[in-house]
Amino acid sequence: MGKDKSQLTVSSSILRHNSLSAATSAEGRTVHNDREQMTFTELAHSKLKCYVDVVYYSINKNQENLSLENTILDEHDEEGPVSGIISALRATQKSIVVLGVDMPLVTKQSIKNLIKHRNCDLLTTTYYNANSNKWEPMLSIWEIETLPCLEEYFDNGGRSIQTFLNQFGNQRVEITNEHEFTNVNTAEDLQNISIK
């Protein structure tokens, strides 16, 4: 990508499509015209802040210079999202909502729907794509009770969230709009974000 994905920007036309017109950014800047931009970090913060007590940013050592507030340093550098979730659960000692900053099209409604379907008796509440038979763990709820199972899985060499979620009981939430789960991994992905 050539740039930290959390610092990529998205235009307010995408924000309007996602019911975020005139949203307030993390710095208190109001976004309300086509020339305004928000970073992916600001966008994720604006979506989550209505539903959680505190928004934390899971970061690696290379991201410590981004000047983000409320960061949680991933304890195992370059070991993937399983490690980041473990670090977040350890740091907060609470159940967490995970939202990947590289999914800018996720709507507040999908976050609200996830919380509505939360099952605290299962390890996670996670969107599931029936068309691809894959979980969408970058918008999910991880109960604090998941931590021992996740730590054991990680200590035994497990790194795949898909494998972990397939091994344990999890609340499935049906995806109604696959487009929302578009993941931005390349400059081309960023360029191709479109309103559908």
C-alpha positions as CSV (number, residue, x, y, z in Angstrom):
1,M,0.0,0.0,0.0
2,G,3.0,2.3,0.6
3,K,1.2,4.0,3.6
4,D,-0.3,2.8,6.9
5,K,-3.9,1.8,6.1
6,S,-5.2,3.6,9.2
7,Q,-4.0,6.9,7.7
8,L,-5.7,6.4,4.3
9,T,-8.5,8.8,3.6
10,V,-12.0,8.5,2.3
11,S,-14.3,11.2,0.9
12,S,-17.5,12.5,2.4
13,S,-19.4,11.0,-0.6
14,I,-18.6,7.6,0.8
15,L,-19.5,8.9,4.3
16,R,-22.9,10.1,3.1
17,H,-23.6,6.7,1.6
18,N,-22.8,5.2,5.0
19,S,-25.1,7.6,6.9
20,L,-22.2,9.6,8.2
21,S,-22.9,12.9,6.5
22,A,-21.9,15.8,8.8
23,A,-20.2,13.3,11.1
24,T,-17.7,14.6,13.7
25,S,-14.2,13.3,13.3
26,A,-11.9,12.2,16.1
27,E,-10.4,15.7,16.1
28,G,-13.9,17.3,16.3
29,R,-13.8,18.4,12.6
30,T,-17.2,18.3,10.9
31,V,-17.4,16.6,7.6
32,H,-20.1,18.0,5.3
33,N,-18.9,18.5,1.7
34,D,-17.4,16.5,-1.1
35,R,-13.9,17.9,-0.6
36,E,-13.7,16.9,3.0
37,Q,-11.8,13.7,3.9
38,M,-11.6,11.5,6.9
39,T,-8.8,9.0,7.7
40,F,-9.8,5.4,8.1
41,T,-9.0,5.7,11.8
42,E,-11.3,8.7,12.2
43,L,-14.1,6.9,10.3
44,A,-13.9,3.8,12.4
45,H,-13.9,5.9,15.6
46,S,-17.0,7.9,14.4
47,K,-18.9,4.6,13.8
48,L,-17.9,2.8,17.1
49,K,-18.1,5.6,19.6
50,C,-21.9,5.4,19.9
51,Y,-21.8,1.8,20.9
52,V,-18.8,1.3,23.2
53,D,-17.4,3.0,26.3
54,V,-14.0,3.6,24.9
55,V,-12.6,3.2,21.4
56,Y,-9.1,1.6,21.4
57,Y,-6.7,1.3,18.5
58,S,-4.8,-2.0,18.2
59,I,-1.4,-1.1,16.9
60,N,2.0,-2.7,16.1
61,K,5.4,-1.2,16.9
62,N,5.6,0.5,13.5
63,Q,2.4,2.4,14.3
64,E,3.5,3.9,17.7
65,N,4.4,7.2,15.9
66,L,0.8,7.8,14.6
67,S,-0.1,9.8,17.7
68,L,-3.4,7.9,18.3
69,E,-5.0,8.0,21.7
70,N,-6.1,4.9,23.6
71,T,-3.7,2.5,21.8
72,I,-3.1,-1.2,22.7
73,L,0.2,-2.5,21.5
74,D,0.0,-5.9,19.9
75,E,2.2,-8.1,22.1
76,H,3.3,-10.3,19.2
77,D,4.5,-8.3,16.2
78,E,3.5,-9.6,12.8
79,E,1.5,-12.6,14.1
80,G,-1.8,-11.4,12.6
81,P,-5.2,-10.4,14.0
82,V,-5.5,-13.3,16.5
83,S,-2.6,-11.8,18.4
84,G,-4.1,-8.3,18.2
85,I,-7.4,-9.6,19.6
86,I,-5.6,-11.4,22.4
87,S,-3.7,-8.2,23.3
88,A,-6.9,-6.2,23.3
89,L,-8.7,-8.7,25.6
90,R,-5.8,-8.8,28.0
91,A,-5.5,-5.0,28.1
92,T,-9.2,-4.2,28.6
93,Q,-10.2,-7.3,30.6
94,K,-13.7,-6.8,29.0
95,S,-15.6,-8.1,26.0
96,I,-14.7,-6.1,22.8
97,V,-16.2,-5.1,19.5
98,V,-13.7,-5.5,16.7
99,L,-13.9,-3.3,13.6
100,G,-11.1,-3.4,11.0
101,V,-10.1,0.1,10.0
102,D,-9.6,-1.2,6.4
103,M,-13.4,-1.8,6.0
104,P,-14.6,1.8,5.4
105,L,-18.0,0.8,4.0
106,V,-19.3,-0.9,7.2
107,T,-22.3,1.1,8.4
108,K,-23.4,2.0,11.9
109,Q,-26.5,-0.1,11.2
110,S,-24.4,-3.2,10.8
111,I,-22.6,-2.5,14.1
112,K,-26.0,-2.0,15.7
113,N,-27.3,-5.2,14.2
114,L,-24.2,-7.1,15.4
115,I,-24.8,-5.9,19.0
116,K,-28.5,-6.7,18.7
117,H,-27.7,-10.3,17.9
118,R,-24.9,-10.7,20.6
119,N,-25.0,-14.0,22.4
120,C,-23.0,-13.6,25.6
121,D,-23.1,-17.4,26.2
122,L,-21.0,-18.0,23.1
123,L,-17.3,-17.0,22.5
124,T,-18.0,-14.5,19.7
125,T,-20.8,-12.9,17.8
126,T,-19.5,-12.7,14.2
127,Y,-20.9,-11.9,10.8
128,Y,-20.9,-14.9,8.5
129,N,-20.9,-14.9,4.7
130,A,-23.0,-17.9,3.6
131,N,-22.0,-17.4,-0.1
132,S,-18.3,-17.9,0.7
133,N,-18.7,-20.0,3.8
134,K,-16.4,-17.6,5.7
135,W,-16.6,-15.6,8.8
136,E,-16.1,-11.8,8.7
137,P,-14.2,-11.4,12.0
138,M,-13.1,-7.8,11.4
139,L,-16.6,-6.8,12.5
140,S,-17.3,-9.0,15.5
141,I,-17.8,-9.2,19.3
142,W,-15.3,-11.2,21.3
143,E,-16.4,-12.1,24.9
144,I,-13.7,-11.8,27.6
145,E,-14.4,-15.5,28.3
146,T,-12.9,-16.3,24.9
147,L,-9.4,-15.2,26.1
148,P,-8.2,-18.6,27.6
149,C,-9.3,-20.5,24.5
150,L,-7.8,-18.0,22.1
151,E,-4.5,-18.0,24.1
152,E,-4.3,-21.8,24.1
153,Y,-5.0,-21.8,20.3
154,F,-2.3,-19.2,19.7
155,D,0.2,-20.9,22.0
156,N,-0.3,-24.1,20.0
157,G,0.6,-22.3,16.8
158,G,-2.9,-21.3,15.7
159,R,-3.0,-18.1,13.6
160,S,-6.1,-18.4,11.5
161,I,-9.2,-16.7,12.8
162,Q,-11.3,-18.7,10.4
163,T,-10.0,-22.0,11.9
164,F,-10.6,-20.8,15.4
165,L,-14.1,-19.7,14.7
166,N,-14.9,-23.0,13.0
167,Q,-13.7,-24.9,16.0
168,F,-15.8,-23.2,18.7
169,G,-19.4,-22.2,19.2
170,N,-20.1,-18.7,17.9
171,Q,-23.2,-16.7,17.2
172,R,-23.6,-16.3,13.5
173,V,-25.0,-13.0,12.2
174,E,-26.2,-13.1,8.6
175,I,-24.7,-10.6,6.2
176,T,-27.3,-8.7,4.2
177,N,-24.9,-6.5,2.2
178,E,-21.6,-8.1,1.2
179,H,-20.4,-4.8,-0.3
180,E,-20.0,-3.3,3.3
181,F,-17.4,-5.9,4.0
182,T,-15.1,-4.8,1.2
183,N,-11.5,-4.9,2.6
184,V,-9.0,-2.3,1.4
185,N,-5.6,-3.9,1.0
186,T,-4.1,-2.2,-2.1
187,A,-4.1,1.2,-3.8
188,E,-6.4,-0.4,-6.4
189,D,-8.9,-1.5,-3.8
190,L,-8.9,2.1,-2.4
191,Q,-9.5,3.5,-5.9
192,N,-12.3,1.0,-6.6
193,I,-14.4,1.8,-3.6
194,S,-17.6,2.8,-5.1
195,I,-21.2,3.4,-4.1
196,K,-23.4,0.6,-5.1
